[in-house]
Structures are given as C-alpha cells and as structure tokens.
Amino acid sequence: MNSPQTKNIITTSKGNGSRRPFHDRHPYDLSQQYVDIEASRKWLTNADLFAETEGFLTALQDQVIPTRNYKKYILNPNIDEMCRRCGKESEMIQQITATCEQLAPTLYVKRHDGLAKVIHQKVAEAADLIEDKSPYYKYTPASVLENDNFKLYWNRSILTDKTILFNRPDITFMNKKTKNTFLIDIAVPNTHNLAKTITDKQNQYQELANEICAM
C-alpha cells in the first residue's frame, strides 16, 4: 500500500528527522553498519497495512509511545521509570523488545520461532520440498524434508565426527548436487546490538561449518 501517509513517513525518515528531538532515532538506526536500509523500509510499501497500523509502528520506531521511560523524561519526572514486568530496567522500547527477563522465555521465544518458520517455509517452497502452501501462521515445519536435490532440517542436531558445542542451528539446508550446506540461525536483536549478534552467531557456528566441510 503506497498511501499518502506512507510517502510522508518515508520523506520524514530520509530528510526531516534530524531536526526533531525524537524522530531522528529511527533514521540514525538505519544508518548503522549491517542495516539494509531498502529492506528495512520495504514494509511501508509492501506490507499492505492500514494507515493506523503504519502510524503506530512508526511511533514505535521513533520511540514516542508512552513507555514509563518516555513518561518520566518527557511528561512527568515523578513517574517511576522501571519496567512493569521485571522491575529491573528502565522501561523503553529497546528494553521491552529485547532485554526484559520476564518476556524472554515466552514472547521472545515465540517471536523467534515465528520468524524461523517463515524462513523455513520460503526455503522449502523454493526447493520444491512442500506442495501445499499455507498461511505462515498456520505453517508447522517438518523435522526433515528431502527430495532428490535438497535436504532441509528444522531445529535438528548435526551429527559430526567430533563433539561440537553449537551443533543445532535453527535451519540447515543442503544442496545435494553442489554439496553446499547452509546453516541458518535466527536472531532478533536491537539495532545497536546487530553487529555484535552477527559476529557472535558466526563465531558460534564456525567450528560446525569447518567440520561439515571436512566431512
């Protein structure tokens, strides 16, 4: 949906944000290393969202919704800023979406698995490993999918000749003809933690990648 609201949002993100005290936060995030700016904005034109939903998501990106941190430092300095769930950190967008220990074992895991299922389904479709296409929210990945050309694992340990500590990526995709194996592990970090998360994931699975090459 390429609505007038969408065009205005994109213009603000590109040009006017630095003159506003809060609206510069998302354009700044987009400028960080490893951030794909085009892909990060694609939801504005390809997601087919209601204008109200676009506005709410943009407010989240600009961090201008009434979290306790926002209320304390913008509206009322007498308000308690600590998270209403864990009570240990200042309640702000980054904390709610990534670091609250009360949300980590439930909602963060659900978000992670939901994203991994979308990627698994797209890979399975591209490799002709599944025939029936269902909405992503109804899709349940099979532990193993295989045909003459490809093999796809879901959350499955990779057996190697020696013990590997990190041997269970979220998705493992094998091309039998080219003998290439892709280890796909999902993370949903905050923008400021993106570069470190990428490096950590690469380091975690480097030993497994080396062992697979040797095998």
Secondary structure as the mmCIF struct_conf table of DSSP 4:
data_model
#
loop_
_struct_conf.conf_type_id
_struct_conf.id
_struct_conf.beg_label_comp_id
_struct_conf.beg_label_asym_id
_struct_conf.beg_label_seq_id
_struct_conf.end_label_comp_id
_struct_conf.end_label_asym_id
_struct_conf.end_label_seq_id
HELX_RH_AL_P HELX_RH_AL_P1 PRO A 4 THR A 11
HELX_RH_PI_P HELX_RH_PI_P1 THR A 12 ASN A 16
HELX_RH_3T_P HELX_RH_3T_P1 GLY A 17 ARG A 19
BEND BEND1 ARG A 20 ARG A 20
TURN_TY1_P TURN_TY1_P1 PRO A 21 ASP A 24
HELX_RH_AL_P HELX_RH_AL_P2 ARG A 25 LEU A 30
TURN_TY1_P TURN_TY1_P2 SER A 31 SER A 31
BEND BEND2 GLN A 32 GLN A 32
TURN_TY1_P TURN_TY1_P3 GLN A 33 TYR A 34
HELX_RH_AL_P HELX_RH_AL_P3 ILE A 37 ARG A 41
TURN_TY1_P TURN_TY1_P4 LYS A 42 LYS A 42
HELX_RH_AL_P HELX_RH_AL_P4 TRP A 43 ASN A 46
BEND BEND3 ALA A 47 ALA A 47
HELX_RH_AL_P HELX_RH_AL_P5 ALA A 51 ASP A 62
TURN_TY1_P TURN_TY1_P5 GLN A 63 GLN A 63
BEND BEND4 ILE A 65 ILE A 65
HELX_RH_AL_P HELX_RH_AL_P6 ARG A 68 TYR A 70
HELX_RH_PI_P HELX_RH_PI_P2 LYS A 71 LEU A 75
TURN_TY1_P TURN_TY1_P6 PRO A 77 ASN A 78
BEND BEND5 ILE A 79 ILE A 79
STRN STRN1 MET A 82 MET A 82
TURN_TY1_P TURN_TY1_P7 ARG A 84 CYS A 86
BEND BEND6 GLY A 87 GLU A 89
STRN STRN2 SER A 90 SER A 90
HELX_RH_AL_P HELX_RH_AL_P7 ILE A 93 GLN A 94
HELX_RH_PI_P HELX_RH_PI_P3 GLN A 95 THR A 99
TURN_TY1_P TURN_TY1_P8 GLU A 101 LEU A 103
HELX_RH_PI_P HELX_RH_PI_P4 ALA A 104 TYR A 108
HELX_RH_AL_P HELX_RH_AL_P8 VAL A 109 ALA A 126
TURN_TY1_P TURN_TY1_P9 ALA A 127 ASP A 128
HELX_RH_3T_P HELX_RH_3T_P2 TYR A 136 LYS A 138
BEND BEND7 SER A 143 SER A 143
STRN STRN3 VAL A 144 GLU A 146
BEND BEND8 ASP A 148 ASN A 149
STRN STRN4 PHE A 150 TRP A 154
BEND BEND9 ASN A 155 ASN A 155
HELX_LH_PP_P HELX_LH_PP_P1 SER A 157 LEU A 159
BEND BEND10 ASP A 161 LYS A 162
BEND BEND11 LEU A 165 PHE A 166
BEND BEND12 ASP A 170 ASP A 170
STRN STRN5 ILE A 171 ASN A 175
TURN_TY1_P TURN_TY1_P10 LYS A 176 LYS A 179
STRN STRN6 ASN A 180 ILE A 184
HELX_RH_3T_P HELX_RH_3T_P3 THR A 191 ASN A 193
HELX_RH_AL_P HELX_RH_AL_P9 LEU A 194 ALA A 214
#
